[in-house]
Amino acid sequence: MDEEIAGTEFRKLYKAVFPILFRVAFRIAVNEEAAEDICQEAFFRLHEKNMVFPSLDDAKYWLIRVVKNASLNYAKRKDRERRVYQKAFREQRRLDESGEDILIKNETRTEVKRALLRLPENLRTVLILKEYAELNYKEIGRMLGISEGNVKVRVFRARERLSVMLMQGDG
C-alpha cells in the first residue's frame, strides 16, 4: 500500500513540476531533446535515491536546482565542443591553403606596403595608426594634435588614394 501511495505522489509531482523543469532546461540548454533528457534524469535521481521531502514545494525546488545545474553543465559542454570544432575547422582551412593562395596573399601585402609608402606622410600616418595600431579616431587625433573630424577625413582620403593606386597597379 505504501508503494502505491509513493507512486501516486511521484506521478502527482511529475505532472505538476515537469512543465516547469522543461522550460528551465530548454531555456538554458536551447535543445528540446536535451531538455527532456535532463528533466527525466532529474526525476530518475529523485526516484533512485528514494528521496522524501516535507512538501511538494521542497521537492520542486530540489528538482529545479538539479535541472538548472545539469542544463548549465550541458550548455558549457556544448559550447566547449563548438569551440573545438570551430578551431579544428579554422586550422583545417589554413592547412588547405595552396601555394598559389599563399603567393597571392604575399604579393597583395607587398603591393599594399608599396602603395602605402607612396601616400603623403599625413595620410599614411593616420591610416597606419587606424588600421595597424587599431587606434580609434579620438586617440589618433590626440596623438597627432588634430581634431577627430580631421582624422576621419584623412583616413577616408588615404583609403581612397590607396584604393586608386592598387586598382591602377601603382603599388
Sequence and secondary structure as in RCSB ss.txt:
>XXXX:A:sequence
MDEEIAGTEFRKLYKAVFPILFRVAFRIAVNEEAAEDICQEAFFRLHEKNMVFPSLDDAKYWLIRVVKNASLNYA
KRKDRERRVYQKAFREQRRLDESGEDILIKNETRTEVKRALLRLPENLRTVLILKEYAELNYKEIGRMLGISEGN
VKVRVFRARERLSVMLMQGDG
>XXXX:A:secstr
 HHHHHHHHHHHHHHHHHHHHHHHHHHHH  HHHHHHHHHHHHHHHHHTT   SSHHHHHHHHHHHHHHHHHHHH
HHHHHHHHHHHHHHHHHHHHT  HHHHHHHHHHHHHHHHHHHHS HHHHHHHHHHHTS   HHHHHHHHTS HHH
HHHHHHHHHHHHHHHHHHT  
